Amino acid sequence: MEITDYLRLLRRNWLLIAASTLVGLLLGGVAVMLTTPTYTARTQLFVATQNSGSVLELQQGNTFSQARVASYVETAKTPVVLQPVIDSLGLGMSPSTLASKISANVEGSTVLLNISVTDSSPVRSAAIAEAVANSLISAVDRLESPSKDGTSPVRLSVVTPASAPASPSSPNTILYLAAGLLIGAAVGVGSALVRSAVDTRVRSESDMRKITDASVLGGIAYDADAAKKPLLTQVQSQSPRAESFRQIRTNLQFAHVSHSSKSVLVTSSLPGEGKSTTAVNMAISLAQAGQRVALVDADLRRPMVGEYLGLDRSVGLTTYLVGHGELEDLLQPWGTDDLDVLASGQIPPNPSELLGSVAMSNLIEMLEARYDAVVIDAPPLLPVTDAAVLAQRVGGVVLVVGSRIVKNNDLLKSLSSLQMVDADLLGVVMNRLPAKDPDAYTYSYYSATTETAASVSPDSREGLAGKSRKDPGTSDFDQILFGEEDSSVPRYFGRRNS
């Protein structure tokens, strides 16, 4: 994975990472609340030697003190020192237990001895620290005396008395919260990586690019209203959904430029990826550009074209294939443009055999002879073989990939099945892409708004209307491709018969 892939992964899972970080922060706060606060009192002793005060003796005494002070660090935690502290303060604990509360160390290469005592009570910690310092002074005086009546060559003095601390030394609130924050963020990022490794669904064009180098004809953003209003004619002509299909239409012209056949098969890997709505809207978009278009519902298992367009599907493709009707009688015109629809007809018991018959091949040839473009809606590739059978008889195949629906292996199997039958894959249409997400495929574009139109005077609008005959549902580039201004520009699905 490249850096951009990791950044996309983090943006894709930002909610998971943020939630995990917040949970870690909360757990850090809970740990602070549940931890019993402890207080640390400190005292400091100075170790000196008793001598006459000559320079040589002072140097020797200083060296002697530095060598001795390291031993006093360990002595401070022995029963010789701690038992008198326990007896004097009435502590109900053993010397070993008290030793676990005491920390002693030497400050650098000096003769300063630091003693720290940690306890749940600030007053008691200070009292223990003071008692340990006094007990250590007495113990050293006894241990260092050369004889019973002798004088110890070493003298310990308290230079920093112990005092009750005002704030607890533990828990460290900032440290706990920072640790919880970092651990939570690490868990979130780790979960995102695991989720990415386990979740093999195709989410974006970059995911699709890792599987195939097929051309991307366009991307369609997810629209919650698409279920109620699936057709282009039901949305505004300048809506992102309408613009997406115009882009697909334009790219399809160039993808099909080298083909003599005018038929295009629209299929997907699995049900629910939106191949039927894509086929219907592709046909509508082509018809809006001035093409004579035939739309064939060849999904003889779950036909949806008739339902979307509000047409009678009791007669249609199967009626013609079994020889019970003429093509002219079965084609149903739809809309104000030159779009004719051949519905599915009755669902047969043997769809694959009918679609692979000679009658189906003859039908496609007849439609190509009469129309500029033939769009065929076929069943998904993986559940049944119908689409693979039809793919051999058309000029090209458009594969619809539903974002977050199809998995990598499913897409690989679909591409492999098309390759096995030597089908010509014109390109891929990414469907159901999120509109505001790292996987989004939409781009901002300029379009006339209602406010802009309202700001133009009636006279100005009339003048503009007189100068332009362009269909408001057609982009400038499509006007060049399909308009009558330049007859030298080819229509890649064939020119309209006049």
C-alpha positions in Angstrom: 0.0 0.0 0.0 1.1 3.5 -0.8 0.9 6.5 1.5 -2.3 7.7 -0.3 -3.9 4.3 0.3 -3.1 4.6 4.1 -4.5 8.1 4.1 -7.7 7.0 2.3 -8.0 4.1 4.8 -7.7 6.5 7.7 -10.3 8.9 6.2 -12.6 5.9 5.4 -12.4 4.7 9.1 -12.2 8.1 10.8 -15.3 7.4 12.8 -13.9 4.1 14.2 -10.6 5.7 15.0 -12.2 8.7 16.7 -14.5 6.4 18.7 -11.6 4.2 19.8 -9.6 7.3 20.8 -12.5 8.7 22.8 -13.0 5.3 24.6 -9.3 5.2 25.4 -9.4 8.7 26.8 -12.5 7.8 28.9 -10.8 4.7 30.2 -7.8 6.8 31.2 -10.1 9.0 33.1 -11.8 6.1 34.8 -8.4 4.7 35.7 -7.5 8.0 37.4 -10.7 7.9 39.4 -10.3 4.3 40.5 -6.7 4.6 41.5 -6.1 5.4 45.1 -4.1 8.6 45.4 -0.7 8.4 47.0 1.6 11.1 48.5 5.3 11.3 48.5 7.3 13.1 51.2 11.0 13.7 50.8 13.8 14.5 53.2 17.5 15.0 52.5 20.6 14.2 54.6 24.2 15.5 54.4 27.0 13.0 55.1 30.2 14.5 56.6 33.3 13.2 58.3 34.6 14.5 61.7 38.3 15.5 61.4 40.8 18.3 62.3 40.0 20.3 59.2 43.3 20.2 57.3 43.2 20.3 53.5 44.5 16.8 53.1 42.1 15.4 55.8 39.2 17.3 54.2 39.9 15.7 50.8 40.3 12.2 52.4 37.1 12.8 54.4 35.1 13.8 51.3 36.3 10.7 49.4 35.4 8.5 52.5 31.9 10.1 52.7 31.2 9.4 49.0 32.2 5.8 49.4 30.2 5.4 52.5 27.0 7.1 51.4 26.2 4.4 48.8 26.1 1.9 51.8 23.7 4.2 53.7 21.2 4.0 50.8 20.8 0.3 51.4 21.0 0.7 55.2 18.0 3.0 55.1 15.7 0.1 54.2 17.0 -2.5 56.7 15.2 -3.6 59.9 17.9 -1.9 61.9 16.6 1.4 60.7 12.9 0.6 60.1 12.0 -1.3 63.2 12.5 1.7 65.5 10.3 3.7 63.1 7.6 1.1 63.4 7.8 1.1 67.1 7.8 4.9 67.5 4.9 5.6 65.1 3.0 2.5 66.0 2.7 1.3 62.4 1.0 -2.1 62.0 3.3 -3.4 59.4 6.6 -5.4 59.0 9.9 -3.9 58.1 9.8 -5.4 54.7 6.4 -3.8 54.0 7.6 -0.5 55.2 10.7 -0.9 53.0 8.5 -1.1 49.9 7.3 2.4 50.7 10.7 3.9 51.0 13.1 5.0 48.2 16.7 6.2 48.9 19.2 7.4 46.4 22.4 9.5 46.2 22.2 12.8 44.3 25.0 12.5 41.7 28.5 12.3 43.0 27.7 14.3 46.1 27.3 13.3 49.7 23.6 14.2 49.8 21.3 11.3 50.6 17.6 11.6 49.5 14.9 9.6 51.3 11.4 9.4 49.8 8.4 7.8 51.5 5.1 7.1 49.6 1.8 6.6 51.5 -1.9 7.1 51.1 -1.8 9.8 53.8 0.3 13.0 53.2 0.8 13.5 56.9 1.9 9.9 57.6 4.3 10.0 54.7 6.0 13.0 56.1 6.1 11.5 59.6 7.6 8.3 58.3 10.2 10.2 56.2 11.3 12.2 59.3 11.4 9.1 61.5 13.5 7.1 58.9 16.0 10.0 58.7 16.4 10.2 62.5 16.6 6.4 62.8 19.2 6.3 60.0 21.3 8.9 61.8 21.2 6.9 65.0 22.0 3.6 63.3 25.0 5.0 61.4 26.3 6.6 64.5 26.2 3.2 66.2 27.5 1.2 63.3 30.4 3.6 62.5 31.6 3.9 66.1 35.0 2.0 66.4 34.2 1.0 70.0 31.5 1.3 72.6 32.9 4.6 74.0 34.4 5.8 70.7 33.2 8.5 68.4 31.8 7.8 64.9 34.0 9.3 62.1 30.8 10.0 60.1 28.1 12.4 60.9 24.6 12.6 59.2 22.6 15.8 59.4 19.1 16.6 58.0 19.4 19.5 55.6 15.8 19.3 54.2 13.2 18.3 56.7 10.2 16.3 55.5 6.9 18.1 55.0 3.4 16.9 54.1 2.9 17.1 50.3 0.0 19.3 49.2 -0.9 17.2 46.1 -0.7 13.5 45.3 2.2 12.1 43.4 0.1 9.3 41.9 -2.0 8.9 39.8 -0.5 11.3 37.2 -3.7 12.5 35.6 -2.1 14.0 32.5 0.0 10.8 32.0 -3.0 8.5 32.4 -5.1 10.5 29.9 -2.3 10.8 27.4 -1.7 7.0 27.6 -5.4 6.3 27.2 -5.5 8.7 24.2 -2.5 7.1 22.5 -3.6 3.5 23.2 -7.1 4.2 22.0 -5.8 5.8 18.8 -3.4 2.9 18.2 -6.3 0.4 18.7 -8.5 2.4 16.3 -5.8 2.5 13.6 -5.1 -1.2 14.2 -8.8 -2.1 13.9 -9.0 0.0 10.7 -6.1 -2.0 9.2 -7.6 -5.3 10.2 -11.0 -4.2 8.9 -9.4 -3.2 5.6 -7.6 -6.5 5.3 -10.8 -8.5 6.1 -13.3 -6.4 4.2 -12.5 -7.1 0.5 -15.5 -5.2 -0.9 -14.8 -2.9 -3.8 -15.5 0.6 -2.5 -13.9 3.0 -4.9 -12.2 3.4 -8.3 -8.8 2.8 -6.6 -10.0 -0.5 -5.3 -11.2 -1.5 -8.7 -7.9 -0.4 -10.3 -6.1 -3.0 -8.2 -8.2 -5.7 -9.9 -8.5 -4.6 -13.5 -7.2 -1.9 -15.8 -10.6 -1.7 -17.6 -11.7 1.8 -18.4 -14.0 3.6 -16.0 -16.8 5.0 -18.0 -18.2 7.0 -15.0 -19.3 7.0 -11.5 -22.8 7.4 -10.1 -23.1 8.7 -6.5 -25.6 7.1 -4.1 -28.9 8.9 -4.0 -31.4 8.1 -1.4 -34.2 9.3 -3.7 -33.1 6.9 -6.5 -35.3 4.1 -5.3 -38.4 6.3 -5.6 -37.1 8.2 -8.7 -34.8 5.9 -10.6 -35.2 7.6 -14.0 -33.3 10.6 -15.4 -36.5 12.1 -16.5 -37.6 12.3 -12.8 -34.7 14.5 -11.7 -33.5 17.9 -12.7 -31.4 18.1 -15.8 -28.5 19.7 -14.0 -28.5 17.3 -11.0 -25.3 15.3 -10.3 -27.1 12.1 -11.2 -28.0 13.4 -14.6 -24.5 14.7 -15.2 -23.1 11.3 -14.3 -25.1 9.6 -17.0 -24.1 12.2 -19.6 -20.5 11.5 -18.7 -21.1 7.8 -19.1 -22.8 8.4 -22.4 -19.9 10.5 -23.7 -17.3 8.1 -22.6 -19.2 5.2 -24.1 -19.1 6.8 -27.5 -15.3 6.8 -27.5 -15.1 3.3 -26.0 -17.3 2.0 -28.8 -15.7 4.0 -31.6 -13.9 1.1 -33.2 -16.9 -1.3 -33.2 -19.1 -1.9 -36.1 -21.8 -3.3 -33.8 -24.3 -1.0 -32.2 -25.4 -3.2 -29.3 -24.2 -2.9 -25.8 -24.8 -5.4 -23.0 -25.2 -4.0 -19.4 -24.6 -6.5 -16.6 -23.1 -6.8 -13.1 -21.5 -9.4 -10.9 -24.3 -9.8 -8.4 -27.9 -8.7 -8.0 -28.5 -5.3 -6.4 -25.6 -3.4 -8.0 -27.9 -1.3 -10.1 -27.3 -2.7 -13.6 -31.0 -2.4 -14.6 -31.3 1.3 -13.7 -28.0 2.0 -15.3 -29.2 0.3 -18.5 -32.5 2.2 -18.6 -30.8 5.6 -17.9 -28.1 4.9 -20.4 -30.8 4.3 -23.0 -32.7 7.4 -22.0 -29.5 9.5 -22.1 -28.6 8.3 -25.6 -32.2 9.0 -26.8 -32.0 12.5 -25.3 -28.9 13.1 -27.4 -30.8 12.5 -30.6 -30.1 8.8 -31.1 -32.7 6.2 -32.1 -32.4 3.7 -29.2 -33.8 0.3 -28.6 -33.8 -1.0 -25.0 -34.1 -4.7 -24.5 -34.9 -6.3 -21.2 -33.0 -9.6 -21.4 -33.1 -10.3 -17.7 -35.6 -13.2 -18.0 -35.3 -14.1 -14.4 -35.9 -10.8 -12.6 -37.0 -8.3 -15.3 -37.2 -4.8 -14.0 -37.2 -2.6 -17.1 -40.9 -2.7 -17.6 -41.5 -1.9 -14.0 -39.2 1.1 -14.1 -40.7 2.5 -17.3 -44.3 1.6 -16.5 -44.7 -0.7 -19.5 -46.6 -4.0 -20.1 -44.1 -6.8 -19.7 -46.5 -9.6 -20.4 -45.3 -9.6 -24.0 -41.9 -8.9 -25.3 -38.6 -10.7 -25.8 -39.7 -14.2 -25.0 -42.8 -13.7 -27.1 -40.6 -13.0 -30.1 -38.1 -15.7 -29.4 -40.7 -18.4 -29.3 -42.3 -17.1 -32.5 -45.6 -15.8 -31.1 -45.3 -12.2 -32.3 -43.7 -9.8 -34.7 -41.0 -7.4 -33.5 -42.9 -4.3 -34.7 -45.9 -5.3 -32.6 -43.8 -6.0 -29.5 -41.7 -2.8 -29.4 -43.2 -0.2 -27.1 -42.3 3.5 -27.5 -41.5 5.4 -24.4 -41.1 9.1 -23.7 -40.8 12.0 -26.1 -37.5 10.9 -27.6 -36.8 8.1 -30.0 -36.7 5.3 -27.5 -38.4 1.9 -28.1 -38.5 -0.7 -25.4 -38.7 -4.5 -25.8 -39.9 -5.8 -22.5 -39.0 -9.2 -21.1 -42.3 -11.0 -21.8 -43.3 -14.0 -19.8 -40.6 -15.6 -17.7 -39.6 -18.9 -19.4 -38.3 -22.1 -17.7 -35.2 -22.0 -20.0 -33.8 -18.5 -20.1 -30.2 -19.5 -21.1 -31.4 -21.6 -24.0 -33.6 -18.8 -25.4 -30.9 -16.1 -25.0 -28.3 -18.4 -26.7 -30.6 -19.3 -29.6 -30.3 -18.3 -33.2 -33.5 -16.3 -32.9 -31.8 -14.0 -30.3 -28.8 -13.4 -32.6 -31.1 -12.6 -35.5 -33.1 -10.2 -33.2 -29.9 -8.3 -32.3 -29.0 -8.0 -35.9 -32.4 -6.7 -36.8 -32.3 -4.1 -34.0 -28.8 -2.9 -35.0 -30.1 -2.4 -38.6 -33.0 -0.3 -37.4 -31.5 1.7 -34.5 -28.5 3.8 -33.8 -27.9 2.1 -30.5 -29.2 -1.1 -28.8 -28.9 -1.4 -25.0 -29.5 -4.8 -23.5 -30.1 -5.3 -19.8 -28.8 -8.8 -18.9 -28.8 -10.8 -15.7 -25.8 -10.8 -13.3 -22.8 -12.8 -14.4 -22.2 -15.0 -11.3 -25.6 -16.4 -10.4 -26.4 -17.5 -14.0 -24.8 -17.9 -17.4 -27.3 -15.8 -19.3 -25.1 -12.7 -19.5 -22.0 -14.7 -20.6 -24.1 -16.3 -23.4 -25.3 -12.9 -24.6 -21.9 -11.3 -24.3 -20.7 -13.3 -27.3 -23.5 -11.8 -29.5 -23.1 -8.1 -28.8 -20.6 -5.4 -29.7 -19.5 -4.7 -26.2 -20.2 -5.2 -22.5 -20.6 -2.6 -19.8 -20.0 -4.0 -16.3 -21.7 -2.2 -13.4 -19.8 -2.4 -10.1 -21.9 -1.6 -7.0 -19.7 0.2 -4.4 -19.6 -1.8 -1.1 -21.7 -4.6 -2.6 -19.4 -6.7 -4.8 -16.2 -8.2 -3.4 -12.8 -8.5 -5.1 -13.1 -12.2 -5.8 -16.6 -11.7 -7.2 -15.3 -9.0 -9.6 -12.4 -11.2 -10.6 -14.7 -14.1 -11.4 -17.0 -11.8 -13.5 -14.0 -10.5 -15.5 -12.7 -14.0 -15.9 -16.1 -15.2 -17.2 -16.2 -12.4 -19.8 -12.7 -13.2 -20.8 -13.5 -16.9 -21.3 -16.2 -16.1 -23.8 -14.0 -13.5 -25.5 -16.4 -10.7 -24.7 -15.3 -7.1 -25.4 -15.4 -5.2 -22.1 -16.0 -1.5 -23.1 -15.6 -0.3 -19.5 -16.9 -0.3 -15.9 -19.5 1.9 -14.3 -19.0 2.5 -10.6 -22.4 2.7 -9.0 -23.7 3.7 -5.5 -20.6 5.7 -4.7 -20.7 7.9 -1.6 -21.1 11.6 -2.4 -19.0 12.9 0.4 -16.4 10.3 1.3 -12.8 9.3 0.4 -14.4 6.9 -2.1 -16.5 9.6 -3.8 -16.4 10.0 -7.5 -18.3 13.2 -7.9 -16.8 16.5 -9.0 -18.0 20.0 -8.7 -19.4 21.6 -11.8 -20.9 24.8 -12.9 -24.6 24.9 -13.6 -27.3 27.5 -13.9 -29.3 27.8 -10.7 -32.8 29.0 -10.2 -31.5 32.2 -8.7 -29.3 32.9 -11.7 -32.2 32.3 -14.1 -34.5 34.6 -12.0 -31.9 37.4 -12.1 -32.1 37.5 -15.9 -34.8 39.7 -17.4 -37.5 38.2 -19.5 -36.2 40.1 -22.5 -32.7 38.7 -22.0 -34.0 35.2 -21.6 -36.0 35.5 -24.8 -32.9 36.8 -26.6 -30.8 33.9 -25.3 -33.4 31.4 -26.3 -33.3 32.8 -29.8 -29.6 32.3 -30.1 -29.4 28.8 -28.7 -31.3 25.7 -29.7 -29.4 23.3 -27.4 -31.3 20.9 -25.3 -31.0 21.9 -21.6 -30.4 18.2 -20.8 -27.3 18.1 -23.1 -23.9 19.3 -22.2 -21.7 21.4 -24.6 -19.5 18.5 -25.5 -22.5 16.3 -26.2 -23.9 19.0 -28.5 -20.7 18.8 -30.5 -20.9 15.0 -30.6 -24.5 14.7 -31.5 -25.5 18.1 -32.8 -26.3 18.9 -36.4 -23.8 21.8 -36.5 -20.9 19.7 -37.5 -21.8 16.7 -39.7 -18.2 15.6 -39.9 -18.2 14.5 -36.2 -19.2 10.8 -36.2 -21.9 9.3 -34.1 -20.1 6.3 -32.7 -23.3 4.2 -32.5 -24.2 5.1 -36.1 -26.1 8.1 -37.5 -29.8 8.4 -37.3 -31.6 7.1 -40.4 -33.6 9.9 -42.1 
